[in-house]
C-alpha cells in the first residue's frame, strides 16, 4: 500500500458513518449574500476605488483620454524609467508622447530580460471598488502575466466608468474563469513575523493606477 492509498483509506473510514448527501455543489452553499454593500452612484463607486487603491499604497492619477499620453510620459520620466514593456495590444497612442525605449512583450524574453526593464504599462480587465483591486486577464492590452510581475514599476490604466465594478460578485459575473486572472490590490508586499513590511517581493514595488475618463483615444 502506497501513501496515497493509505490516506484515502483513512478518509473512507472517517466518513463511513456520514449519511450520503446528493445535493449538487451549486445548491449546497447558501449564496444569498449581498452583491454589493450600499447603493452608490457611478461617481461614488469610482471615488471608492480611488480611495481603496490609495489605502493599499498605490499611486492614483486621473485624466481624460486626451491627457493620457502626456500623463504616462510624465510618470515614466518622474520614475526615471529608461525602458518600458509594452503588451502587443496596447493602443500605440498611449505611449506616443514618451521617448522611453519600448520593449515588446515577447515569448523569447527571459525573466532576466524583464528584470532589466524599468517599467510596464498595461490596461486591465476591470477594477473592483470595494476591495481596491485591479484584475488582469492576459488580454492583448495587458500581455502575459510575467510582464506585470517582474518589472519593479507597473502603470495600469483603468477606463472609467466602463471597467469599474462595485464588488467581487459583480466582477465574477464579468470575468472569464478560463482566462489567466491576476488580482492586484496595491504594490507587492509581505510582512515577516514581526510585521516588518517589505515591498516588491512577489511583484512590482510600485503600482501606479491611471483612471481615464472623458474624451480621447482610450
BABA-828978 format. One record per residue: residue in three letters; x, y, z of N, C-alpha, C in turn. Coordinates in steps of 0.2 Angstrom, whole numbers, padded with zeros to 4 digits, always signed. Layout:
BEGIN
AlaXYZXYZXYZ;...
***
This chain:
BEGIN
Unk+0004-0006+0000+0000+0000+0000+0004+0006+0000;Unk+0003+0011-0005+0007+0017-0005+0004+0022-0001;Unk+0007+0028+0000+0005+0033+0004-0002+0036+0002;Unk-0003+0036-0005-0010+0039-0007-0015+0034-0005;Unk-0015+0028-0006-0020+0023-0004-0021+0023+0004;Unk-0015+0024+0008-0016+0024+0015-0020+0030+0017;Unk-0019+0036+0014-0023+0042+0016-0030+0041+0014;Unk-0031+0039+0008-0038+0038+0006-0042+0033+0010;Unk-0038+0028+0012-0041+0023+0016-0044+0026+0023;Unk-0039+0030+0026-0041+0034+0032-0047+0038+0031;Unk-0047+0042+0025-0053+0046+0024-0060+0042+0023;Unk-0059+0037+0020-0065+0032+0019-0068+0030+0026;Unk-0063+0028+0030-0065+0025+0037-0068+0031+0041;Unk-0065+0037+0040-0068+0043+0044-0075+0045+0042;Unk-0077+0044+0036-0083+0046+0034-0088+0040+0033;Unk-0086+0035+0035-0090+0029+0034-0097+0029+0037;Unk-0098+0033+0042-0105+0033+0045-0108+0040+0044;Unk-0106+0044+0039-0109+0050+0037-0114+0049+0032;Unk-0120+0051+0033-0126+0050+0028-0124+0053+0021;Unk-0126+0049+0016-0124+0052+0009-0128+0058+0007;Unk-0125+0063+0005-0128+0069+0003-0127+0070-0005;Unk-0133+0070-0008-0133+0070-0016-0134+0078-0018;Unk-0134+0082-0013-0135+0089-0015-0130+0092-0020;Unk-0132+0095-0026-0127+0097-0030-0123+0103-0027;Unk-0117+0104-0030-0112+0109-0027-0115+0116-0027;Unk-0119+0118-0032-0121+0125-0033-0127+0126-0028;Unk-0130+0120-0025-0135+0121-0021-0133+0120-0013;Unk-0127+0117-0012-0125+0115-0006-0124+0121-0001;Unk-0122+0127-0004-0120+0133+0000-0125+0138-0001;Unk-0127+0141+0004-0132+0147+0004-0128+0153+0001;Unk-0130+0156-0005-0127+0161-0008-0132+0167-0009;Unk-0135+0169-0003-0140+0174-0003-0136+0181+0000;Unk-0130+0181-0001-0126+0187+0002-0127+0193-0003;Unk-0125+0199+0000-0126+0205-0004-0121+0205-0010;Unk-0124+0207-0016-0120+0208-0022-0115+0214-0021;Unk-0117+0219-0017-0113+0225-0016-0116+0228-0009;Unk-0111+0232-0006-0113+0235+0000-0115+0242+0000;Unk-0121+0244+0000-0123+0250-0001-0126+0251-0008;Unk-0129+0257-0009-0132+0259-0015-0128+0265-0018;Unk-0122+0264-0021-0118+0270-0023-0120+0272-0030;Unk-0118+0278-0032-0119+0281-0039-0112+0279-0042;Unk-0112+0280-0049-0106+0278-0053-0100+0282-0050;Unk-0102+0289-0049-0096+0293-0046-0094+0291-0040;Unk-0098+0289-0035-0096+0287-0029-0092+0280-0029;Unk-0094+0276-0034-0091+0269-0034-0083+0271-0037;Unk-0082+0275-0041-0076+0277-0044-0072+0280-0038;Unk-0075+0285-0034-0071+0288-0029-0069+0282-0023;Unk-0073+0277-0022-0072+0272-0018-0066+0268-0020;Unk-0066+0267-0027-0060+0263-0030-0054+0267-0029;Unk-0054+0274-0030-0048+0278-0029-0045+0278-0022;Unk-0050+0278-0017-0048+0279-0010-0045+0272-0008;Unk-0048+0266-0010-0045+0260-0008-0039+0258-0011;Unk-0038+0260-0018-0031+0260-0021-0026+0263-0017;Unk-0027+0270-0015-0023+0274-0011-0021+0271-0005;Unk-0026+0268-0001-0026+0265+0005-0021+0259+0005;Unk-0021+0255-0001-0016+0250-0002-0009+0252-0005;Unk-0008+0259-0004-0002+0262-0006+0000+0262-0014;Unk-0006+0261-0018-0005+0263-0025-0005+0270-0026;Unk-0002+0273-0031-0002+0280-0033-0007+0281-0038;Unk-0012+0285-0037-0018+0286-0041-0018+0292-0045;Unk-0019+0292-0052-0019+0298-0056-0026+0298-0059;Unk-0028+0304-0061-0034+0304-0065-0033+0309-0071;Unk-0036+0307-0077-0035+0311-0083-0041+0309-0088;Unk-0041+0313-0093-0045+0312-0099-0041+0308-0104;Unk-0045+0305-0109-0041+0301-0114-0036+0305-0118;Unk-0038+0312-0119-0033+0316-0122-0027+0318-0118;Unk-0028+0318-0112-0022+0319-0107-0018+0313-0106;Unk-0020+0307-0108-0017+0301-0106-0009+0300-0108;Unk-0008+0302-0115-0001+0301-0117+0004+0305-0113;Unk+0002+0311-0112+0007+0316-0108+0007+0314-0101;Unk+0002+0311-0098+0002+0309-0091+0007+0303-0091;Unk+0006+0298-0095+0010+0292-0095+0018+0294-0096;Unk+0019+0299-0101+0026+0301-0102+0029+0304-0096;Unk+0025+0308-0092+0027+0311-0086+0028+0306-0080;Unk+0024+0301-0080+0025+0296-0075+0032+0292-0076;Unk+0033+0290-0082+0039+0287-0084+0045+0291-0083;Unk+0045+0297-0084+0050+0302-0083+0052+0303-0076;Unk+0046+0304-0072+0047+0305-0065+0050+0299-0061;Unk+0048+0293-0064+0051+0287-0061+0058+0286-0063;Unk+0060+0289-0068+0067+0288-0071+0068+0282-0075;Unk+0062+0280-0078+0062+0274-0082+0066+0275-0089;Unk+0070+0271-0090+0074+0271-0097+0071+0266-0102;Unk+0067+0261-0099+0063+0256-0104+0057+0254-0101;Unk+0052+0252-0105+0046+0250-0103+0043+0244-0107;Unk+0040+0239-0104+0037+0234-0108+0030+0236-0110;Unk+0029+0234-0116+0023+0236-0120+0019+0229-0122;Unk+0013+0228-0119+0009+0222-0122+0007+0223-0129;Unk+0006+0218-0133+0005+0219-0141-0001+0223-0142;Unk-0006+0222-0138-0012+0226-0140-0013+0232-0136;Unk-0008+0235-0133-0009+0242-0130-0009+0247-0136;Unk-0014+0251-0135-0015+0257-0140-0009+0261-0141;Unk-0006+0261-0147+0000+0264-0148+0000+0272-0146;Unk-0005+0275-0146-0006+0282-0145-0005+0283-0137;Unk-0006+0278-0133-0005+0279-0126+0003+0281-0124;Unk+0007+0278-0128+0014+0280-0126+0018+0284-0132;Unk+0013+0288-0135+0016+0292-0141+0020+0298-0139;Unk+0019+0300-0133+0022+0306-0130+0029+0305-0126;Unk+0031+0299-0126+0037+0297-0122+0042+0295-0127;Unk+0049+0296-0125+0055+0294-0128+0058+0288-0125;Unk+0054+0285-0120+0057+0279-0116+0057+0273-0121;Unk+0062+0270-0121+0063+0264-0125+0058+0259-0124;Unk+0054+0257-0129+0048+0252-0128+0051+0245-0130;Unk+0049+0240-0125+0051+0233-0126+0045+0229-0127;Unk+0045+0226-0133+0039+0222-0134+0038+0216-0130;Unk+0032+0214-0128+0031+0208-0124+0032+0202-0129;Unk+0037+0198-0128+0039+0193-0132+0040+0186-0128;Unk+0038+0181-0131+0039+0174-0128+0046+0173-0127;Unk+0050+0176-0131+0058+0174-0131+0061+0178-0125;Unk+0057+0183-0122+0060+0187-0117+0061+0182-0110;Unk+0067+0182-0107+0068+0178-0101+0066+0183-0095;Unk+0066+0179-0090+0065+0183-0083+0070+0188-0082;Unk+0076+0186-0084+0082+0191-0083+0081+0197-0088;Unk+0079+0196-0094+0077+0201-0099+0072+0206-0095;Unk+0067+0204-0093+0062+0208-0090+0064+0211-0084;Unk+0069+0208-0080+0071+0211-0074+0075+0217-0075;Unk+0078+0218-0082+0082+0224-0084+0077+0229-0086;Unk+0071+0228-0087+0066+0233-0089+0063+0237-0083;Unk+0063+0244-0084+0061+0248-0078+0054+0248-0076;Unk+0050+0248-0081+0043+0249-0080+0039+0244-0085;Unk+0032+0244-0084+0027+0241-0088+0021+0245-0088;Unk+0018+0246-0094+0011+0249-0095+0006+0244-0097;Unk+0001+0243-0094-0005+0239-0096-0011+0242-0095;Unk-0016+0239-0099-0023+0241-0097-0025+0236-0092;Unk-0032+0235-0091-0034+0230-0086-0041+0227-0089;Unk-0043+0221-0085-0049+0218-0087-0055+0222-0084;Unk-0054+0224-0077-0058+0228-0073-0055+0230-0067;Unk-0059+0234-0063-0056+0236-0056-0062+0235-0051;Unk-0061+0233-0045-0066+0232-0040-0066+0238-0035;Unk-0071+0242-0034-0070+0247-0030-0070+0245-0022;Unk-0074+0241-0020-0075+0239-0013-0068+0236-0010;Unk-0064+0233-0015-0058+0230-0012-0052+0233-0015;Unk-0053+0238-0019-0047+0242-0022-0042+0237-0026;Unk-0046+0233-0030-0042+0228-0034-0042+0229-0041;Unk-0036+0228-0044-0036+0228-0052-0036+0221-0054;Unk-0039+0219-0059-0039+0212-0061-0037+0212-0069;Unk-0032+0208-0070-0029+0207-0077-0031+0200-0079;Unk-0033+0199-0086-0034+0193-0088-0030+0191-0094;Unk-0024+0194-0095-0020+0192-0100-0022+0194-0107;Unk-0027+0199-0108-0029+0201-0114-0023+0205-0118;Unk-0025+0206-0124-0019+0209-0129-0017+0216-0126;Unk-0021+0220-0123-0018+0226-0120-0015+0225-0113;Unk-0015+0219-0110-0012+0218-0104-0006+0213-0104;Unk-0005+0209-0109+0001+0205-0110+0001+0199-0105;Unk+0006+0195-0106+0007+0189-0102+0008+0191-0094;Unk+0006+0187-0090+0006+0188-0083+0013+0190-0080;Unk+0019+0187-0083+0025+0188-0080+0028+0196-0082;Unk+0025+0199-0087+0027+0206-0088+0025+0211-0083;Unk+0020+0209-0079+0017+0213-0073+0020+0210-0067;Unk+0024+0205-0067+0027+0203-0060+0034+0204-0059;Unk+0038+0204-0065+0045+0205-0064+0047+0212-0064;Unk+0045+0217-0069+0047+0224-0068+0045+0227-0062;Unk+0049+0232-0059+0048+0234-0052+0043+0240-0052;Unk+0040+0242-0058+0036+0248-0058+0030+0246-0063;Unk+0024+0246-0061+0018+0244-0065+0014+0250-0066;Unk+0012+0252-0072+0007+0258-0073+0001+0254-0076;Unk-0005+0255-0073-0011+0251-0075-0016+0256-0077;Unk-0019+0256-0083-0024+0261-0085-0031+0258-0084;Unk-0035+0261-0081-0042+0259-0080-0047+0264-0083;Unk-0051+0261-0088-0056+0265-0091-0062+0266-0087;Unk-0063+0273-0085-0069+0274-0080-0074+0277-0084;Unk-0081+0275-0083-0083+0270-0078-0084+0263-0080;Unk-0082+0262-0087-0084+0256-0090-0081+0250-0087;Unk-0075+0250-0084-0071+0245-0082-0071+0244-0074;Unk-0075+0248-0071-0076+0249-0064-0082+0245-0061;Unk-0082+0240-0057-0087+0237-0054-0087+0239-0046;Unk-0093+0238-0043-0093+0239-0036-0090+0234-0031;Unk-0091+0227-0033-0090+0222-0029-0087+0216-0032;Unk-0084+0211-0028-0081+0205-0031-0087+0201-0034;Unk-0093+0200-0031-0098+0196-0035-0099+0199-0042;Unk-0099+0206-0043-0101+0209-0049-0095+0207-0054;Unk-0089+0207-0051-0083+0206-0055-0083+0199-0058;Unk-0085+0194-0054-0085+0187-0056-0090+0186-0062;Unk-0095+0190-0062-0100+0190-0067-0098+0192-0074;Unk-0093+0196-0074-0090+0199-0080-0083+0196-0082;Unk-0080+0192-0078-0074+0189-0079-0075+0182-0082;Unk-0070+0180-0086-0070+0173-0089-0065+0169-0085;Unk-0068+0164-0081-0064+0160-0077-0059+0155-0080;Unk-0059+0155-0087-0055+0151-0091-0048+0155-0092;Unk-0048+0161-0091-0043+0165-0093-0038+0166-0087;Unk-0032+0168-0088-0027+0168-0083-0028+0174-0079;Unk-0032+0174-0073-0033+0180-0070-0028+0182-0064;Unk-0026+0188-0064-0021+0191-0059-0025+0196-0055;Unk-0026+0196-0049-0029+0200-0045-0024+0204-0041;Unk-0024+0211-0042-0019+0215-0039-0022+0220-0034;Unk-0020+0220-0028-0023+0225-0023-0016+0229-0020;Unk-0014+0234-0024-0008+0238-0021-0002+0235-0024;Unk+0004+0238-0022+0010+0235-0024+0011+0229-0020;Unk+0016+0225-0023+0018+0218-0020+0021+0220-0013;Unk+0018+0216-0008+0021+0217-0001+0020+0211+0003;Unk+0024+0210+0008+0023+0205+0013+0026+0207+0019;Unk+0025+0203+0025+0027+0205+0031+0030+0199+0035;Unk+0035+0200+0039+0038+0194+0042+0034+0194+0049;Unk+0036+0189+0053+0033+0188+0060+0032+0194+0064;Unk+0037+0199+0063+0037+0205+0067+0033+0210+0064;Unk+0030+0209+0058+0026+0213+0054+0030+0219+0051;Unk+0036+0218+0049+0040+0222+0046+0038+0222+0038;Unk+0035+0227+0035+0033+0227+0029+0038+0227+0024;Unk+0039+0223+0019+0043+0223+0013+0040+0223+0007;Unk+0041+0228+0003+0038+0228-0004+0042+0226-0010;Unk+0039+0223-0015+0042+0221-0021+0045+0214-0021;Unk+0042+0210-0016+0044+0203-0015+0041+0199-0021;Unk+0035+0199-0022+0031+0195-0026+0029+0198-0032;Unk+0031+0204-0034+0029+0208-0040+0032+0215-0039;Unk+0029+0220-0043+0031+0227-0043+0031+0230-0036;Unk+0036+0234-0035+0037+0238-0029+0032+0244-0029;Unk+0031+0246-0035+0027+0252-0036+0022+0251-0041;Unk+0015+0253-0039+0010+0252-0043+0007+0259-0044;Unk+0006+0261-0050+0003+0267-0052-0004+0266-0056;Unk-0009+0268-0054-0016+0267-0057-0018+0274-0060;Unk-0020+0273-0067-0022+0279-0070-0030+0278-0072;Unk-0034+0282-0069-0041+0282-0070-0043+0287-0076;Unk-0045+0284-0081-0046+0288-0088-0053+0289-0089;Unk-0055+0295-0090-0062+0296-0092-0063+0301-0097;Unk-0068+0302-0100-0069+0308-0104-0067+0307-0111;Unk-0065+0312-0115-0063+0312-0122-0056+0309-0123;Unk-0055+0307-0129-0049+0304-0131-0049+0297-0133;Unk-0043+0295-0136-0042+0288-0138-0041+0283-0132;Unk-0046+0281-0129-0044+0276-0124-0048+0269-0125;
***
